[in-house]
Structure formats: structure tokens, C-alpha cells
Amino acid sequence: AVVSTQSTGDLNLLMSTCTRMSVDDVFGDEIPDQPILLALLNQLPYNLHQDLEVKSRYLMEAVQALDLTHQVIANNSETVFRELGKLLEHIDTTKQQITPRQYNQHLKQLRWATQQIIRQLEE
């Protein structure tokens, strides 16, 4: 369901689906295709402060499942990760605008993982 709603480009529909489905249902037995993961990483950060907890969980799972050696990912991921890194840095520096509960462990892990991937892509 997440795959089919992601392909519509409608963030509201995607968030509705992500909210209804658990992360384990989406990333459990069969990981979505690599281009789908990259598209999730591109779409979900929009208005990151809205539905932060759900988005951060999905983003973290997508980052962990991403294969940086995959042809499509290797050619297209740098811009996506740089933008995600900027958004996460902004959230981190303005975290007084969100509750401590919202600034959860997933978001901290996501920021760290994104920084590591950006460093890896620069090598």
C-alpha cells in the first residue's frame, strides 16, 4: 500500500497510509525496491515537523534498507541525502519548537545515519 501511494506523489495520501500501517508491515518480510526507498526519502521530509514521529520511523527504516551500491541509488542519492541532512539540522537547531517526545531517538539516529551517508558519498 505504501508503494502504490508513494507513486502517486500525493504526500497527504502517503502520510495517511503510513499512519495506518506499521513500519514493520512495510519493511518486515520484503523490503520495498530501492527506487521506492529513495522516493520515500525524498517525499517524507516535506513538512518534517508534521507527523514527525511517523515520518522519522519510516525515514530511518528507509535509510537502513537503502543499498548505496545500487545503480539508481548511487546515481541519485546525494541530493536527496543533502536535503534531508539540511532539514534534520534545522529540526535539531530549532528543537525548542517541538516537544522532547517528538525529538525522539529515531530522529537522533536518522540525523546520525544521514551524516554518515553524506560523508560516505563524498569519498
OpenMM code with the backbone's topology and positions (N, CA, C; nanometers):
from openmm import Vec3, app, unit

residues = "ALA VAL VAL SER THR GLN SER THR GLY ASP LEU ASN LEU LEU MET SER THR CYS THR ARG MET SER VAL ASP ASP VAL PHE GLY ASP GLU ILE PRO ASP GLN PRO ILE LEU LEU ALA LEU LEU ASN GLN LEU PRO TYR ASN LEU HIS GLN ASP LEU GLU VAL LYS SER ARG TYR LEU MET GLU ALA VAL GLN ALA LEU ASP LEU THR HIS GLN VAL ILE ALA ASN ASN SER GLU THR VAL PHE ARG GLU LEU GLY LYS LEU LEU GLU HIS ILE ASP THR THR LYS GLN GLN ILE THR PRO ARG GLN TYR ASN GLN HIS LEU LYS GLN LEU ARG TRP ALA THR GLN GLN ILE ILE ARG GLN LEU GLU GLU".split()
positions = [
    Vec3(0.0817, -0.1198, 0.0000),
    Vec3(0.0000, 0.0000, 0.0000),
    Vec3(0.0857, 0.1256, 0.0000),
    Vec3(0.1944, 0.1257, 0.0782),
    Vec3(0.2831, 0.2425, 0.0810),
    Vec3(0.3467, 0.2621, -0.0555),
    Vec3(0.3862, 0.1542, -0.1191),
    Vec3(0.4483, 0.1630, -0.2511),
    Vec3(0.3529, 0.2255, -0.3522),
    Vec3(0.2297, 0.1806, -0.3537),
    Vec3(0.1347, 0.2337, -0.4515),
    Vec3(0.0971, 0.3784, -0.4214),
    Vec3(0.0853, 0.4157, -0.2937),
    Vec3(0.0521, 0.5552, -0.2626),
    Vec3(0.1715, 0.6464, -0.2835),
    Vec3(0.2908, 0.5959, -0.2616),
    Vec3(0.4111, 0.6765, -0.2834),
    Vec3(0.4216, 0.7161, -0.4285),
    Vec3(0.3856, 0.6264, -0.5180),
    Vec3(0.4000, 0.6536, -0.6612),
    Vec3(0.3022, 0.7594, -0.7112),
    Vec3(0.1993, 0.7919, -0.6328),
    Vec3(0.1047, 0.8955, -0.6744),
    Vec3(0.1633, 1.0350, -0.6570),
    Vec3(0.2630, 1.0478, -0.5685),
    Vec3(0.3213, 1.1787, -0.5415),
    Vec3(0.2365, 1.2630, -0.4475),
    Vec3(0.1300, 1.2076, -0.3940),
    Vec3(0.0407, 1.2793, -0.3030),
    Vec3(0.0863, 1.2538, -0.1595),
    Vec3(0.1509, 1.3541, -0.0991),
    Vec3(0.2052, 1.3373, 0.0355),
    Vec3(0.0966, 1.3111, 0.1387),
    Vec3(-0.0185, 1.3746, 0.1247),
    Vec3(-0.1278, 1.3506, 0.2204),
    Vec3(-0.1732, 1.2059, 0.2167),
    Vec3(-0.1875, 1.1508, 0.0974),
    Vec3(-0.2258, 1.0107, 0.0834),
    Vec3(-0.1167, 0.9193, 0.1382),
    Vec3(0.0083, 0.9518, 0.1089),
    Vec3(0.1202, 0.8729, 0.1594),
    Vec3(0.1226, 0.8744, 0.3126),
    Vec3(0.1047, 0.9914, 0.3730),
    Vec3(0.1062, 1.0005, 0.5191),
    Vec3(-0.0132, 0.9269, 0.5804),
    Vec3(-0.1264, 0.9339, 0.5153),
    Vec3(-0.2430, 0.8612, 0.5640),
    Vec3(-0.2140, 0.7113, 0.5665),
    Vec3(-0.1513, 0.6623, 0.4620),
    Vec3(-0.1164, 0.5201, 0.4536),
    Vec3(-0.0105, 0.4842, 0.5577),
    Vec3(0.0923, 0.5675, 0.5699),
    Vec3(0.1989, 0.5413, 0.6667),
    Vec3(0.1459, 0.5417, 0.8094),
    Vec3(0.0499, 0.6273, 0.8371),
    Vec3(-0.0086, 0.6348, 0.9709),
    Vec3(-0.0904, 0.5102, 1.0021),
    Vec3(-0.1600, 0.4571, 0.9010),
    Vec3(-0.2431, 0.3381, 0.9207),
    Vec3(-0.1617, 0.2103, 0.9289),
    Vec3(-0.0496, 0.2046, 0.8604),
    Vec3(0.0315, 0.0820, 0.8561),
    Vec3(0.1516, 0.0966, 0.9491),
    Vec3(0.1896, -0.0111, 1.0113),
    Vec3(0.3091, -0.0051, 1.0955),
    Vec3(0.4330, -0.0145, 1.0065),
    Vec3(0.5402, 0.0393, 1.0564),
    Vec3(0.6678, 0.0339, 0.9850),
    Vec3(0.7079, -0.1118, 0.9624),
    Vec3(0.6804, -0.1967, 1.0598),
    Vec3(0.7143, -0.3386, 1.0477),
    Vec3(0.6387, -0.4058, 0.9336),
    Vec3(0.5143, -0.3632, 0.9092),
    Vec3(0.4380, -0.4189, 0.7975),
    Vec3(0.5017, -0.3842, 0.6640),
    Vec3(0.5548, -0.2650, 0.6534),
    Vec3(0.6123, -0.2189, 0.5268),
    Vec3(0.7528, -0.2738, 0.5053),
    Vec3(0.8330, -0.2756, 0.6110),
    Vec3(0.9729, -0.3157, 0.5978),
    Vec3(1.0008, -0.4535, 0.6565),
    Vec3(0.8967, -0.5273, 0.6894),
    Vec3(0.9125, -0.6572, 0.7541),
    Vec3(0.9752, -0.7630, 0.6660),
    Vec3(0.8923, -0.8412, 0.6008),
    Vec3(0.9407, -0.9559, 0.5241),
    Vec3(1.0084, -0.9171, 0.3936),
    Vec3(0.9503, -0.8240, 0.3244),
    Vec3(1.0012, -0.7879, 0.1920),
    Vec3(1.0239, -0.6373, 0.1863),
    Vec3(1.1498, -0.5973, 0.1712),
    Vec3(1.1854, -0.4558, 0.1659),
    Vec3(1.1414, -0.3992, 0.0308),
    Vec3(1.0841, -0.2789, 0.0313),
    Vec3(1.0469, -0.2163, -0.0967),
    Vec3(1.1687, -0.1994, -0.1881),
    Vec3(1.1443, -0.1902, -0.3176),
    Vec3(1.2518, -0.1715, -0.4149),
    Vec3(1.3326, -0.0468, -0.3824),
    Vec3(1.4583, -0.0479, -0.4206),
    Vec3(1.5482, 0.0629, -0.3906),
    Vec3(1.4981, 0.1989, -0.4415),
    Vec3(1.4479, 0.2092, -0.5645),
    Vec3(1.3960, 0.3395, -0.6086),
    Vec3(1.2785, 0.3890, -0.5237),
    Vec3(1.1985, 0.2970, -0.4721),
    Vec3(1.0872, 0.3346, -0.3842),
    Vec3(1.1423, 0.3919, -0.2533),
    Vec3(1.2455, 0.3288, -0.1994),
    Vec3(1.3077, 0.3788, -0.0763),
    Vec3(1.3605, 0.5203, -0.0967),
    Vec3(1.4277, 0.5421, -0.2087),
    Vec3(1.4810, 0.6752, -0.2376),
    Vec3(1.3682, 0.7771, -0.2521),
    Vec3(1.2593, 0.7369, -0.3150),
    Vec3(1.1444, 0.8264, -0.3297),
    Vec3(1.0837, 0.8596, -0.1932),
    Vec3(1.0767, 0.7617, -0.1040),
    Vec3(1.0284, 0.7886, 0.0320),
    Vec3(1.1190, 0.8890, 0.1025),
    Vec3(1.2493, 0.8714, 0.0863),
    Vec3(1.3453, 0.9633, 0.1473),
    Vec3(1.3336, 1.1039, 0.0885),
    Vec3(1.2861, 1.1116, -0.0316),
    Vec3(1.2679, 1.2407, -0.0979),
    Vec3(1.1361, 1.3062, -0.0568),
    Vec3(1.0305, 1.2274, -0.0401),
    Vec3(0.8969, 1.2828, -0.0150),
    Vec3(0.8649, 1.3052, 0.1326),
    Vec3(0.8986, 1.2105, 0.2179),
    Vec3(0.8566, 1.2186, 0.3577),
    Vec3(0.9122, 1.3385, 0.4356),
    Vec3(1.0312, 1.3891, 0.4047),
    Vec3(1.0803, 1.5036, 0.4822),
    Vec3(1.0024, 1.6337, 0.4623),
    Vec3(0.9181, 1.6418, 0.3610),
    Vec3(0.8412, 1.7633, 0.3393),
    Vec3(0.7558, 1.7915, 0.4634),
    Vec3(0.7660, 1.9124, 0.5143),
    Vec3(0.6979, 1.9495, 0.6403),
    Vec3(0.7279, 1.8464, 0.7494),
    Vec3(0.8549, 1.8226, 0.7700),
    Vec3(0.9001, 1.7172, 0.8616),
    Vec3(0.8427, 1.7325, 1.0019),
    Vec3(0.8196, 1.8560, 1.0450),
    Vec3(0.7672, 1.8791, 1.1797),
    Vec3(0.6243, 1.8270, 1.1959),
    Vec3(0.5529, 1.8072, 1.0853),
    Vec3(0.4182, 1.7495, 1.0932),
    Vec3(0.4311, 1.5976, 1.0873),
    Vec3(0.3681, 1.5295, 1.1777),
    Vec3(0.3766, 1.3823, 1.1856),
    Vec3(0.5209, 1.3369, 1.2012),
    Vec3(0.5962, 1.4097, 1.2809),
    Vec3(0.7398, 1.3857, 1.2957),
    Vec3(0.7720, 1.2436, 1.3393),
    Vec3(0.6965, 1.1925, 1.4328),
    Vec3(0.7261, 1.0593, 1.4854),
    Vec3(0.7092, 0.9516, 1.3778),
    Vec3(0.5999, 0.9568, 1.3053),
    Vec3(0.5749, 0.8590, 1.1982),
    Vec3(0.6795, 0.8748, 1.0878),
    Vec3(0.7015, 0.9969, 1.0449),
    Vec3(0.7976, 1.0201, 0.9376),
    Vec3(0.9378, 0.9759, 0.9765),
    Vec3(0.9793, 1.0067, 1.0992),
    Vec3(1.1154, 0.9704, 1.1398),
    Vec3(1.1345, 0.8191, 1.1423),
    Vec3(1.0320, 0.7457, 1.1826),
    Vec3(1.0426, 0.5986, 1.1825),
    Vec3(1.0549, 0.5435, 1.0403),
    Vec3(0.9698, 0.5925, 0.9513),
    Vec3(0.9763, 0.5464, 0.8122),
    Vec3(1.1075, 0.5871, 0.7460),
    Vec3(1.1513, 0.7085, 0.7715),
    Vec3(1.2766, 0.7552, 0.7126),
    Vec3(1.3938, 0.6712, 0.7619),
    Vec3(1.3965, 0.6403, 0.8904),
    Vec3(1.5061, 0.5605, 0.9446),
    Vec3(1.5082, 0.4212, 0.8843),
    Vec3(1.3935, 0.3604, 0.8707),
    Vec3(1.3874, 0.2273, 0.8087),
    Vec3(1.4326, 0.2335, 0.6622),
    Vec3(1.3929, 0.3374, 0.5916),
    Vec3(1.4330, 0.3516, 0.4514),
    Vec3(1.5839, 0.3705, 0.4396),
    Vec3(1.6416, 0.4508, 0.5291),
    Vec3(1.7872, 0.4715, 0.5286),
    Vec3(1.8586, 0.3397, 0.5543),
    Vec3(1.8105, 0.2644, 0.6515),
    Vec3(1.8754, 0.1379, 0.6860),
    Vec3(1.8636, 0.0343, 0.5740),
    Vec3(1.7572, 0.0399, 0.4963),
    Vec3(1.7348, -0.0585, 0.3903),
    Vec3(1.7979, -0.0178, 0.2574),
    Vec3(1.8457, 0.1054, 0.2494),
    Vec3(1.8995, 0.1556, 0.1234),
    Vec3(2.0348, 0.0928, 0.0913),
    Vec3(2.0527, 0.0540, -0.0330),
    Vec3(2.1780, -0.0037, -0.0815),
    Vec3(2.2489, 0.1025, -0.1652),
    Vec3(2.3515, 0.1643, -0.1088),
    Vec3(2.4215, 0.2731, -0.1781),
    Vec3(2.4978, 0.2273, -0.3011),
    Vec3(2.5149, 0.0953, -0.3169),
    Vec3(2.5843, 0.0449, -0.4358),
    Vec3(2.4879, 0.0191, -0.5515),
    Vec3(2.3588, 0.0216, -0.5247),
    Vec3(2.2580, 0.0024, -0.6286),
    Vec3(2.2722, 0.1151, -0.7310),
    Vec3(2.2665, 0.0819, -0.8595),
    Vec3(2.2911, 0.1783, -0.9670),
    Vec3(2.2044, 0.3044, -0.9539),
    Vec3(2.0758, 0.2880, -0.9372),
    Vec3(1.9851, 0.4028, -0.9279),
    Vec3(2.0166, 0.4863, -0.8040),
    Vec3(2.0446, 0.4203, -0.6937),
    Vec3(2.0724, 0.4900, -0.5683),
    Vec3(2.2050, 0.5635, -0.5769),
    Vec3(2.3069, 0.4960, -0.6280),
    Vec3(2.4392, 0.5575, -0.6389),
    Vec3(2.4353, 0.6847, -0.7240),
    Vec3(2.3529, 0.6852, -0.8265),
    Vec3(2.3460, 0.7999, -0.9176),
    Vec3(2.2549, 0.9122, -0.8693),
    Vec3(2.1667, 0.8846, -0.7754),
    Vec3(2.0639, 0.9830, -0.7404),
    Vec3(2.0519, 1.0176, -0.5928),
    Vec3(2.1281, 0.9560, -0.5081),
    Vec3(2.1037, 0.9726, -0.3646),
    Vec3(2.1697, 1.0947, -0.3021),
    Vec3(2.2753, 1.1461, -0.3600),
    Vec3(2.3487, 1.2540, -0.2940),
    Vec3(2.2608, 1.3767, -0.2680),
    Vec3(2.1868, 1.4201, -0.3666),
    Vec3(2.0996, 1.5368, -0.3495),
    Vec3(1.9932, 1.5106, -0.2442),
    Vec3(1.9333, 1.3926, -0.2488),
    Vec3(1.8283, 1.3571, -0.1526),
    Vec3(1.8847, 1.3607, -0.0105),
    Vec3(2.0028, 1.3036, 0.0100),
    Vec3(2.0606, 1.3000, 0.1442),
    Vec3(2.1080, 1.4369, 0.1902),
    Vec3(2.1573, 1.5179, 0.1007),
    Vec3(2.1977, 1.6542, 0.1392),
    Vec3(2.0760, 1.7349, 0.1856),
    Vec3(1.9662, 1.7237, 0.1129),
    Vec3(1.8439, 1.7943, 0.1520),
    Vec3(1.7913, 1.7421, 0.2853),
    Vec3(1.7910, 1.6102, 0.3006),
    Vec3(1.7461, 1.5508, 0.4265),
    Vec3(1.8353, 1.5977, 0.5413),
    Vec3(1.9655, 1.6003, 0.5183),
    Vec3(2.0592, 1.6469, 0.6204),
    Vec3(2.0329, 1.7906, 0.6618),
    Vec3(2.0037, 1.8775, 0.5660),
    Vec3(1.9721, 2.0175, 0.5967),
    Vec3(1.8452, 2.0273, 0.6807),
    Vec3(1.7433, 1.9513, 0.6428),
    Vec3(1.6182, 1.9528, 0.7182),
    Vec3(1.6387, 1.9033, 0.8613),
    Vec3(1.7149, 1.7961, 0.8759),
    Vec3(1.7385, 1.7401, 1.0089),
    Vec3(1.8215, 1.8347, 1.0945),
    Vec3(1.9157, 1.9037, 1.0333),
    Vec3(1.9957, 2.0014, 1.1061),
    Vec3(1.9064, 2.1155, 1.1547),
    Vec3(1.8150, 2.1579, 1.0692),
    Vec3(1.7228, 2.2655, 1.1062),
    Vec3(1.6320, 2.2212, 1.2209),
    Vec3(1.5804, 2.1008, 1.2131),
    Vec3(1.4963, 2.0472, 1.3213),
    Vec3(1.5775, 2.0415, 1.4498),
    Vec3(1.7045, 1.9970, 1.4393),
    Vec3(1.7880, 1.9844, 1.5572),
    Vec3(1.8153, 2.1207, 1.6199),
    Vec3(1.8444, 2.2203, 1.5383),
    Vec3(1.8787, 2.3514, 1.5923),
    Vec3(1.7561, 2.4278, 1.6387),
    Vec3(1.6374, 2.3841, 1.5990),
    Vec3(1.5158, 2.4518, 1.6433),
    Vec3(1.4285, 2.3582, 1.7267),
    Vec3(1.4912, 2.2617, 1.7926),
    Vec3(1.4121, 2.1616, 1.8629),
    Vec3(1.3307, 2.2188, 1.9780),
    Vec3(1.3583, 2.3423, 2.0172),
    Vec3(1.2743, 2.4030, 2.1199),
    Vec3(1.1324, 2.4249, 2.0681),
    Vec3(1.1123, 2.4185, 1.9371),
    Vec3(0.9794, 2.4350, 1.8791),
    Vec3(0.9010, 2.3040, 1.8761),
    Vec3(0.9656, 2.1945, 1.9089),
    Vec3(0.8979, 2.0652, 1.9146),
    Vec3(0.9181, 2.0068, 2.0534),
    Vec3(0.8289, 1.9217, 2.0943),
    Vec3(0.8378, 1.8644, 2.2282),
    Vec3(0.9496, 1.7612, 2.2349),
    Vec3(1.0049, 1.7393, 2.3542),
    Vec3(1.1090, 1.6360, 2.3676),
    Vec3(1.0622, 1.4993, 2.3183),
    Vec3(0.9335, 1.4692, 2.3367),
    Vec3(0.8806, 1.3411, 2.2892),
    Vec3(0.8920, 1.3332, 2.1373),
    Vec3(0.8665, 1.4469, 2.0708),
    Vec3(0.8762, 1.4480, 1.9259),
    Vec3(1.0212, 1.4346, 1.8810),
    Vec3(1.1115, 1.4944, 1.9574),
    Vec3(1.2538, 1.4829, 1.9232),
    Vec3(1.3023, 1.3499, 1.9793),
    Vec3(1.2606, 1.2463, 1.9139),
    Vec3(1.2782, 1.1120, 1.9682),
    Vec3(1.4081, 1.0465, 1.9224),
    Vec3(1.4297, 0.9285, 1.9714),
    Vec3(1.5506, 0.8533, 1.9384),
    Vec3(1.5609, 0.8268, 1.7886),
    Vec3(1.4483, 0.8024, 1.7225),
    Vec3(1.4517, 0.7777, 1.5783),
    Vec3(1.5088, 0.8976, 1.5036),
    Vec3(1.4702, 1.0157, 1.5446),
    Vec3(1.5174, 1.1370, 1.4780),
    Vec3(1.6672, 1.1564, 1.5007),
    Vec3(1.7137, 1.1309, 1.6213),
    Vec3(1.8571, 1.1399, 1.6501),
    Vec3(1.9341, 1.0385, 1.5660),
    Vec3(1.8842, 0.9154, 1.5604),
    Vec3(1.9501, 0.8116, 1.4811),
    Vec3(1.9476, 0.8467, 1.3334),
    Vec3(1.8361, 0.8998, 1.2871),
    Vec3(1.8229, 0.9383, 1.1468),
    Vec3(1.9240, 1.0471, 1.1111),
    Vec3(1.9374, 1.1444, 1.1987),
    Vec3(2.0343, 1.2524, 1.1735),
    Vec3(2.1752, 1.1950, 1.1660),
    Vec3(2.2106, 1.1091, 1.2589),
    Vec3(2.3436, 1.0494, 1.2605),
    Vec3(2.3664, 0.9656, 1.1337),
    Vec3(2.2705, 0.8817, 1.0980),
    Vec3(2.2831, 0.7959, 0.9798),
    Vec3(2.2952, 0.8802, 0.8529),
    Vec3(2.2187, 0.9865, 0.8444),
    Vec3(2.2249, 1.0740, 0.7276),
    Vec3(2.3625, 1.1387, 0.7161),
    Vec3(2.4171, 1.1846, 0.8267),
    Vec3(2.5511, 1.2431, 0.8260),
    Vec3(2.6546, 1.1419, 0.7798),
    Vec3(2.6419, 1.0170, 0.8251),
    Vec3(2.7360, 0.9124, 0.7853),
    Vec3(2.7270, 0.8845, 0.6354),
    Vec3(2.6059, 0.8802, 0.5828),
    Vec3(2.5890, 0.8532, 0.4406),
    Vec3(2.6425, 0.9676, 0.3573),
    Vec3(2.6202, 1.0904, 0.4000),
    Vec3(2.6742, 1.2063, 0.3268),
    Vec3(2.8263, 1.1987, 0.3232),
    Vec3(2.8878, 1.1664, 0.4347),
    Vec3(3.0344, 1.1502, 0.4381),
    Vec3(3.0792, 1.0396, 0.3425),
    Vec3(3.0063, 0.9303, 0.3430),
    Vec3(3.0387, 0.8170, 0.2560),
    Vec3(3.0252, 0.8562, 0.1090),
    Vec3(2.9242, 0.9328, 0.0747),
    Vec3(2.9033, 0.9744, -0.0632),
    Vec3(3.0095, 1.0732, -0.1100),
    Vec3(3.0673, 1.1468, -0.0158),
    Vec3(3.1713, 1.2438, -0.0505),
    Vec3(3.3052, 1.1778, -0.0785),
    Vec3(3.3240, 1.0557, -0.0326),
    Vec3(3.4525, 0.9852, -0.0519),
    Vec3(3.4720, 0.9396, -0.1935),
] * unit.nanometer
topology = app.Topology()
chain = topology.addChain("A")
for resn in residues:
    res = topology.addResidue(resn, chain)
    for name in ("N", "CA", "C"):
        topology.addAtom(name, app.Element.getBySymbol(name[0]), res)
